[in-house]
């Protein structure tokens, strides 16, 4: 007779642990994909801010628009980097 304290691979507890590990791995991949999409989207926003600033006639306003684009890029990079570090 098998020892009831030893859990086999087909034991319900082991099956639940395996399912849990798979779900954690999948959620990690989904989260990293979301972070990549966020960073790409914010890069597009910054690009549009730069294009908008290029169309301005007043120099100080154009520089302000470019500064906003740089700020957007920097914040997106920092947030994405911090989120990736949390996923490790």
C-alpha positions as MATLAB code, in Angstrom:
seq = 'XXXXXXXXXXXXXXXXXXXXXXXXXXXXXXXXXXXXXXXXXXXXXXXXXXXXXXXXXXXXXXXXXXXXXXXXXXXXXXXXXXXXXXXX';
ca = [
       0.000    0.000    0.000;
       1.299    3.448   -0.889;
       2.350    5.879    1.783;
      -0.428    8.478    2.133;
       1.996   11.220    3.186;
       4.041   11.029   -0.033;
       2.442   13.105   -2.772;
       2.604   11.661   -6.240;
       2.550   13.616   -9.488;
      -1.139   12.841   -9.924;
      -2.118   13.923   -6.421;
      -4.608   16.846   -6.453;
      -2.315   19.071   -4.381;
       0.568   18.550   -6.795;
      -1.715   19.179   -9.752;
      -2.868   22.458   -8.201;
       0.725   23.487   -7.543;
       1.613   22.789  -11.177;
      -1.391   24.760  -12.424;
      -0.471   27.615  -10.085;
       3.111   27.700  -11.400;
       1.874   27.765  -14.999;
      -0.555   30.580  -14.214;
       2.164   32.620  -12.490;
       4.488   32.151  -15.441;
       1.796   33.164  -17.924;
       0.821   36.213  -15.881;
       4.462   37.276  -15.746;
       4.699   37.066  -19.551;
       1.456   39.012  -19.989;
       2.607   41.703  -17.572;
       5.939   42.094  -19.359;
       4.106   42.378  -22.686;
       1.867   45.060  -21.177;
       4.915   46.983  -19.926;
       6.463   46.808  -23.407;
       3.214   48.052  -24.959;
       3.002   50.898  -22.435;
       6.553   51.973  -23.196;
       5.943   51.827  -26.951;
       2.709   53.801  -26.613;
       4.365   56.511  -24.549;
       7.153   56.674  -27.130;
       4.495   57.369  -29.755;
       2.976   60.069  -27.562;
       6.399   61.686  -27.153;
       6.959   61.516  -30.914;
       3.650   63.318  -31.489;
       4.612   65.922  -28.898;
       7.868   66.519  -30.794;
       5.969   66.857  -34.088;
       3.570   69.312  -32.477;
       6.498   71.330  -31.083;
       8.125   71.432  -34.539;
       5.021   73.131  -35.928;
       5.122   75.971  -33.421;
       6.380   79.338  -34.594;
       7.327   80.796  -31.219;
      10.709   79.422  -30.159;
      10.107   79.250  -26.421;
       6.839   77.389  -26.964;
       8.557   74.943  -29.314;
      11.277   74.340  -26.718;
       8.597   73.787  -24.086;
       6.944   71.212  -26.362;
      10.245   69.394  -26.894;
      10.888   69.464  -23.140;
       7.475   67.866  -22.591;
       8.363   65.134  -25.094;
      11.681   64.465  -23.326;
       9.868   64.347  -19.990;
       7.318   61.873  -21.387;
      10.097   59.628  -22.699;
      12.049   59.774  -19.440;
       9.047   59.030  -17.236;
       7.937   56.152  -19.479;
      11.443   54.680  -19.440;
      11.754   54.978  -15.659;
       8.289   53.552  -14.961;
       8.811   50.650  -17.368;
      12.250   49.913  -15.927;
      10.920   49.929  -12.357;
       8.027   47.669  -13.317;
      10.387   45.223  -15.024;
      12.620   45.209  -11.935;
       9.598   44.341   -9.785;
       8.830   41.393  -12.065;
      12.248   39.814  -11.428;
];
